[in-house]
Amino acid sequence: MSGLKSAWELSLERSDKLAPELKSQKKLTKKQKQEIAEIRKEYAAKIADRDVTFQSKVHKLPDRVHPEDIEAQKTELEEQFRLDKKNLEEEMEKEVEAVRNRKE
């Protein structure tokens, strides 16, 4: 009977086989976790700010653009917002990775 493994143990073994790089990841200190949380919060605020700006610009389009051009302008604004958001998310991940890789 001692040879039987729990579902949890079996799951851990499978996860090690599927993603061995996770096993080699070092544990984060409390300070690192706090820094990462702060970075994520900061970038979430930046993204939210860009979203509000985007929504405002879209809302003002009928006042500033000829009716035939509204859809094209809206599409252009959406693409710019997606690009800005993607860039901010990439910056955030770089900062988080730097905190994770730092020697404590």
Secondary structure by P-SEA (a helix, b strand, c coil): ccccccaaaaaaaaaaaacccccccccccaaaaaaaaaaaaaaaaaaaaaaaaaaaaaaaccccccccaaaaaaaaaaaaaaaaaaaaaaaaaaaaaaaaaccc
